Amino acid sequence: MAEAAAIVVARAATVPLGVGEGLSVRPGFRDAIEKQLADFVQPVLGQVGGIWGARKVAVLAETYYVGFGLHHCGGPVALAMGLQVAACTPNFTMMELPYGLLSGFDKIPEIGLEIRNGHLRVPSRPGLGIEHGAVKTGLVIRD
């Protein structure tokens, strides 16, 4: 019943639809993509298997000409991971971030986040772009 309702909504929608925040396994994404229930998919890195799992979802989506985005709900390391996935994904469309998240992370130079013209830049440092030891347990960022 829920699947039938999702198909009706997808066919009637006049705006792009995204799915994925609640999906945590690749078969769920496959079903949504194959049934054309979404214009883009948005996995959460921590729920889909990290960078490699997200790339697998992105490649599946690309096969069906479906866009790929990320739903970000983690800390600076997860954000750095997401930037790396975005940089190597041809069908990448957007990254959803909680309002105000960057106002803290971009003030810590060791994390290496750079915002230009409203866009996050992929760090030029090796690996995820974060200096070793920059993110400590219990780090709290406040304005």
ZIZI-V208080 format. One record per residue. RES is the residue in one letter. PSI is psi in whole degrees, 0 to 359 (* if undefined). OMEGA is omega in whole degrees, -180 to 180 (NA if undefined). D_LAST is the distance of its C-alpha to the last C-alpha in Angstrom with 2 decimals. Layout:
# ZIZI-V208080
RES | PSI | OMEGA | D_LAST
RES | PSI | OMEGA | D_LAST
This chain:
# ZIZI-V208080
M | 314 | -180 | 46.51
A | 322 | 179 | 42.77
E | 318 | 178 | 43.67
A | 319 | 178 | 46.09
A | 320 | 179 | 43.51
A | 322 | 178 | 41.03
I | 317 | 178 | 43.81
V | 314 | -180 | 44.55
V | 315 | -178 | 40.92
A | 320 | -179 | 40.65
R | 330 | -175 | 43.91
A | 346 | -175 | 43.03
A | 141 | 177 | 39.45
T | 2 | 176 | 38.99
V | 155 | 178 | 35.45
P | 138 | 180 | 34.53
L | 141 | 176 | 33.97
G | 148 | 176 | 31.94
V | 158 | 171 | 32.45
G | 332 | -177 | 31.13
E | 324 | -179 | 28.07
G | 356 | 179 | 30.54
L | 139 | -178 | 32.97
S | 0 | 179 | 32.87
V | 149 | -177 | 36.18
R | 324 | 178 | 37.78
P | 328 | 177 | 40.82
G | 319 | 176 | 38.69
F | 319 | 180 | 37.40
R | 314 | 180 | 40.97
D | 314 | -179 | 42.31
A | 321 | -179 | 39.77
I | 312 | -178 | 40.41
E | 328 | -180 | 44.19
K | 5 | 178 | 44.46
Q | 47 | -180 | 42.42
L | 352 | -176 | 39.97
A | 154 | 175 | 37.02
D | 338 | 175 | 36.33
F | 154 | 178 | 33.57
V | 148 | -177 | 32.47
Q | 81 | 177 | 28.95
P | 161 | 171 | 29.04
V | 123 | -176 | 26.22
L | 316 | -177 | 26.55
G | 347 | -179 | 26.40
Q | 345 | -173 | 29.13
V | 3 | 177 | 31.50
G | 26 | 176 | 32.05
G | 205 | -176 | 29.34
I | 313 | -177 | 29.97
W | 317 | 179 | 33.74
G | 320 | 178 | 33.82
A | 319 | 178 | 31.63
R | 323 | 178 | 33.94
K | 318 | 177 | 36.93
V | 318 | -180 | 35.63
A | 317 | 180 | 34.88
V | 319 | 176 | 38.43
L | 314 | 180 | 39.95
A | 317 | -179 | 38.15
E | 324 | 179 | 39.21
T | 328 | -178 | 42.80
Y | 14 | -180 | 42.77
Y | 39 | 178 | 40.93
V | 137 | 179 | 37.90
G | 162 | -179 | 34.40
F | 130 | 175 | 31.83
G | 178 | 176 | 28.10
L | 140 | 172 | 25.58
H | 111 | -176 | 23.62
H | 125 | 178 | 20.50
C | 25 | -177 | 18.97
G | 202 | -178 | 18.18
G | 197 | -175 | 15.98
P | 327 | 179 | 16.01
V | 315 | 178 | 19.70
A | 323 | 178 | 20.81
L | 317 | 178 | 19.14
A | 321 | 176 | 20.99
M | 315 | -180 | 24.10
G | 322 | 178 | 23.85
L | 322 | 178 | 23.70
Q | 319 | 177 | 26.84
V | 315 | -180 | 28.58
A | 319 | -176 | 27.81
A | 335 | -177 | 29.23
C | 20 | -177 | 32.53
T | 108 | -176 | 33.08
P | 328 | -178 | 35.27
N | 19 | 179 | 34.67
F | 132 | -178 | 30.86
T | 320 | -175 | 29.59
M | 163 | 173 | 25.88
M | 123 | 179 | 23.00
E | 126 | -179 | 21.34
L | 144 | 174 | 17.61
P | 142 | 180 | 15.48
Y | 132 | 176 | 13.57
G | 354 | -177 | 9.98
L | 314 | -175 | 10.82
L | 339 | -178 | 11.07
S | 345 | 176 | 7.80
G | 313 | -175 | 6.96
F | 325 | -177 | 10.65
D | 355 | 179 | 11.61
K | 1 | 180 | 9.70
I | 100 | -173 | 12.05
P | 331 | -178 | 15.46
E | 339 | 179 | 17.54
I | 331 | 172 | 16.77
G | 20 | 178 | 18.29
L | 132 | 179 | 16.78
E | 129 | 179 | 17.74
I | 126 | 177 | 17.38
R | 124 | 179 | 20.28
N | 39 | 178 | 21.32
G | 7 | -180 | 19.22
H | 141 | 174 | 20.76
L | 135 | 177 | 19.72
R | 144 | 176 | 22.17
V | 128 | -178 | 24.02
P | 146 | 178 | 23.39
S | 353 | 178 | 26.47
R | 159 | 179 | 26.18
P | 160 | 177 | 28.67
G | 227 | 179 | 28.15
L | 351 | 179 | 24.84
G | 9 | -178 | 23.36
I | 130 | 177 | 21.20
E | 142 | 179 | 22.19
H | 130 | 177 | 23.90
G | 3 | -177 | 21.84
A | 326 | -178 | 18.43
V | 115 | -178 | 17.46
K | 154 | 177 | 18.10
T | 133 | 177 | 18.89
G | 7 | 179 | 16.27
L | 124 | 178 | 13.31
V | 130 | -179 | 10.17
I | 126 | 178 | 6.90
R | 147 | 177 | 3.78
D | * | NA | 0.00
